[in-house]
């Protein structure tokens, strides 16, 4: 008996993080899946950080296609994650046993996963490990997305600390394979790669023992295409496209999958993809490197669009990051299956994309871009008081005039926020943003942490913890990145 209420029946799955058991909640009288948190290779204690993250994200998702997490309990120094039990097989097992799926059969399954991911992205959560073995399929054809153990939410820097910066190599987006941080657009690529697997009967990239070679191909070579993908070929092209800015939003992917053969749209061109997609939650780019990056300045020109794999340098740097992350890959498992496991669902949706790095909260100066820094001369330098006022000004501006608040972002952060349309798409849903607490101890570091309370226009409310790095020049603050 675990924690005085959960009985264990039999082991039903095993993955890189530990074993999964079928059990029962003796108090409520229902079956549950219990994941015993295992040991990370080379570490002398269970990965409690990952377990707690998975349980915490469960409080932010409540979706029919996400495996619910009920509890995180301790028993004799062991941690158990108590989850919804789903009698199912993984999509990987389904394809292995039945062979490649037809477009008509694959589309409804992937549409359900896309719906769950759309909700996660709107809550500011990036799954980061979308793959066939994390998609559970019941006998009735219902899909449940599982394993948010390496998912990333706003103001959560723990993943970089543990090295869990990659998902499963065969489904990695090029920007992640080259060492950049994952975003909602990275999940779009991974779902496209999962659809590829379902249609082809095999992953888009065979990893084998040559991990580095696989990562190099993902970054440098044109994405693989399926000649017999039928009406889903345009969707594969629009999800598995190298530049994140050219990919469809997850909500658009979901809608096309739902529409069936009669309604898919052609993929956008590289120059018009972002603008042609319906406004969706802005893509969050979450920095993977905790070290301070060079500060952007207000007079910087537009950041050139980076197409992963156009030079060797990004990959050489990225491979070093991935080498450090191999422990994380071992934890996730080589596309290992954890049948019966569950993924944290999010009950209270944080404003699509945390208002911090998301296209919003730009604590920078006034709407016109006038200095909002220290009260002295423009060259007085950053101050804690100036940064505090900047955040207050930004939150006061962004809900009433998102276009003016957008000018409070540095050029590269505007790009990371999905452009003006993506930025406005998020903030148009928010009625008020009120600063609850603020913390900044070192003005030279230009980092601020704060808690903000949001009221949406539909009457719901939520709060978020935000960590930002600002840029400062000539007395003017700009939001440069979310950390």
C-alpha positions, 0 to 999 in steps of 0.5 A: 500500500502506497501512502495508505491509499494506493495498492499495487497490482502489476507492472505495466510499463518501464521507461528511462525514469522508472517503472509504471504499475497498475494500481488502485485508489482504495479511497476513491475506488478507481484504477490508477497508474503509479510511476515510481520515480527512478534514478538518473544515471550517475546521480545518487537520488531519484530525479525529484525535480522532474517528478515535481515538474510533471505533477506541477504542470498537471495543475495547469492542464485539464484536457481530455487528450492529456493523461491526468496526474492526480498525486505525488506521494512519498513512501519509504523514501520513494516518490510515486507519481499517481496518474490516470490509468489509460488502457491503451497501446502507444502509437509506436506499438500500434504502428509496429503491430499493424503497419503504416496507417493510412492518412484517413486513419492517422489524421484523427489520432494526430488531431487529438494530440494536436488539440492537447498540444494547442491547449498546452501552448496556450498555457505557456507549456512546451512539451519538448518530447512529442513522439509516438511512444508518448501518444496513447491510443485506446481501443476506441481510438481515443488519444491521450498525450503523456509524459510531460516530465521534460516539458517546460513552462514559464520561469522554469530553469531547472531543465538546463540544470539537469541537462534535459534539453533534448527530446528523442533524437529521431523527432527533434526539430533542427533548432533543438538539434543544433543546441537552441532551446525548444519552443512551441514551433519545435513541438509542431516539428515533432508532431509532424515527425510523429505523423511521418512515423505513423504514415511510413511505419518508421521514424523520419530519421533512423538513429541507430548508434550514430547519434551525432550523424543523425543530428547533423542530418536533421540540421543540414539536410532537407527534411525527408518527404513521403511520396505517398502521404496523400492529402497529408503531404502539405501538412508534413511539409508545413510542420517539418520545415527547417525554419520555425517561423515558417511552420504552421501553428499547432492550432492550424495543424489541428484544424487541418487534421480535423478537416479531413481530405476535403479541406486541407490547405497548401503549405505556406511559402517560407516568406509568408507562412507566419503571416498566413497562419491564423493568430495563435499563441505566440511562440515562446523561445525559452533560453537553454543557456543560463549564462547572460547573452549579449544585450540587444540595444534599441538601435539594433537592426532586425535580427536576421532569420536563422535557418538552422544548419546553414553553417557548421558553427551552430551545429558544432556549438549545438553538438556540445550542448547535446553531448551534455544532454545525452544523460537526458536522452538516456533518462527519456529512453531510446523512444522507450514506452511507458504504457499506462503512464500519464501526463500532467494536464493543466487545469488553469491555463496560464495566459497563452505563453507566459506573459513574460517572454511571450509576446507580451509583458514588455516591461520596457518604457513608455508606448512611444519608446521614451526612456523609462529608466532611472530618473536622472540623465539618460546616461545615469545607468540602470537602477532597481527603481527604474526597472520596477517602473518599467515593468509597471509601465509595460503591464499598464500599456500592454493590455490597452495598447499591445502595439505600443507595448510591442515597441518595448521589446528588443528586435530579437525578442519581437521575433521570438514572440511571433511578430506583432500579429502573434503578440497581439493575438495573445494580449487581445485575450487579456483584460488586465495584468496587475503586478503582485510582486517584484524582485531585482537586486542587481541592476547591472545584471538587468534581470527582474523577477516578478509575479503578475495576475491576469484577468482574461476577457472571458472572466477567468484569471490566473497568475504567472511567475516571470523572469526577464533579462532587459536591455538598457541604452541611453536611459531606455529599457527593453525586454531582451529575453525571458530567462 
